[in-house]
Amino acid sequence: MDYSKYLLYLLVMVVVTYLIRVVPYVLMRKEIKSVFFKSFMEYVPSAVLAAMTFPAIIYASDNPVTGMIGLVAAVICAFIKPNLLLVASTACLAVFISGFFLG
C-alpha cells in the first residue's frame, strides 16, 4: 500500500472517531431529563455488545449447533452461579464435548 494512501485512511479514521465522540457532546450540553431516553441509553452498550458477540458465539466452531449448545450451557451456568471463569469454562467444555458427538 502506498504511504500517502495509508496516511489518508488514518486521517479519515481519526476524524470519524473524533466526530462520533464530539458531536453528541456539542449537541447535548443540557442535562437529559427524559427518564425514557436515559434508560434507553443505559441499555445501548449491552445491546450492541450482544449483537456483536452472538454471531461469533454461534459460528465459533465448525458446527453452529455446537455453538448453540455452548451458549445454552453458558446461560444456564450463569443463572446458577454467576462466575465469569466458570461460565466461560462450562461453555468451552460443552462445545468441546458436543463437537465429538455431532462431528
GISULLIN-V531781 format. One record per residue. N is the residue number from 1. RES is the residue in one letter. SS is DSSP state (a for helix, b for strand, c for the rest). PHI is phi in whole degrees, 0 to 359 (none if undefined). OMEGA is omega in radians with two decimals (999 if undefined). Layout:
[[N:RES:SS:PHI:OMEGA] [N:RES:SS:PHI:OMEGA]]
//
This chain:
[[1:M:c:none:3.12] [2:D:c:292:-3.10] [3:Y:a:298:-3.14] [4:S:a:291:3.07] [5:K:a:295:3.13] [6:Y:a:299:3.12] [7:L:a:295:3.09] [8:L:a:296:3.11] [9:Y:a:298:3.12] [10:L:a:296:3.12] [11:L:a:296:3.11] [12:V:a:297:3.12] [13:M:a:296:3.11] [14:V:a:296:-3.12] [15:V:a:296:-3.13] [16:V:a:296:3.13] [17:T:a:297:3.13] [18:Y:a:295:-3.13] [19:L:a:296:3.13] [20:I:a:299:-3.11] [21:R:a:272:-3.03] [22:V:a:270:-3.06] [23:V:a:301:3.10] [24:P:a:297:3.12] [25:Y:a:294:-3.12] [26:V:a:288:-3.09] [27:L:a:283:-3.06] [28:M:c:239:3.14] [29:R:c:278:3.14] [30:K:c:279:3.09] [31:E:c:289:3.13] [32:I:c:279:-3.08] [33:K:c:257:-3.13] [34:S:c:287:3.13] [35:V:a:295:3.13] [36:F:a:298:-3.12] [37:F:a:294:3.11] [38:K:a:298:-3.13] [39:S:a:293:3.08] [40:F:a:299:-3.11] [41:M:a:290:3.08] [42:E:a:290:-3.09] [43:Y:a:270:-3.10] [44:V:a:299:-3.13] [45:P:a:300:3.12] [46:S:a:294:-3.14] [47:A:a:293:3.13] [48:V:a:294:3.12] [49:L:a:298:3.12] [50:A:a:296:-3.14] [51:A:a:294:3.14] [52:M:a:278:-3.05] [53:T:a:271:-3.08] [54:F:a:301:3.10] [55:P:a:297:3.12] [56:A:a:293:3.11] [57:I:a:293:-3.08] [58:I:a:293:-3.04] [59:Y:c:258:3.14] [60:A:c:288:3.10] [61:S:c:253:-3.12] [62:D:c:292:-3.09] [63:N:c:247:3.14] [64:P:a:298:3.13] [65:V:a:294:3.11] [66:T:a:294:3.06] [67:G:a:296:3.10] [68:M:a:294:3.10] [69:I:a:297:3.09] [70:G:a:296:3.11] [71:L:a:296:3.13] [72:V:a:296:3.11] [73:A:a:298:3.14] [74:A:a:293:-3.14] [75:V:a:295:3.13] [76:I:a:297:-3.14] [77:C:a:296:3.14] [78:A:a:293:3.10] [79:F:a:287:-3.12] [80:I:a:285:-3.12] [81:K:c:217:-3.08] [82:P:c:284:3.08] [83:N:c:237:-3.00] [84:L:a:300:-3.13] [85:L:a:296:3.13] [86:L:a:293:3.14] [87:V:a:296:-3.14] [88:A:a:295:3.12] [89:S:a:294:3.12] [90:T:a:297:3.13] [91:A:a:296:3.13] [92:C:a:297:3.13] [93:L:a:295:3.12] [94:A:a:296:3.10] [95:V:a:294:-3.13] [96:F:a:297:-3.12] [97:I:a:291:-3.13] [98:S:a:292:3.08] [99:G:a:295:3.09] [100:F:a:291:-3.08] [101:F:a:276:-3.09] [102:L:a:261:3.06] [103:G:c:80:999]]
//
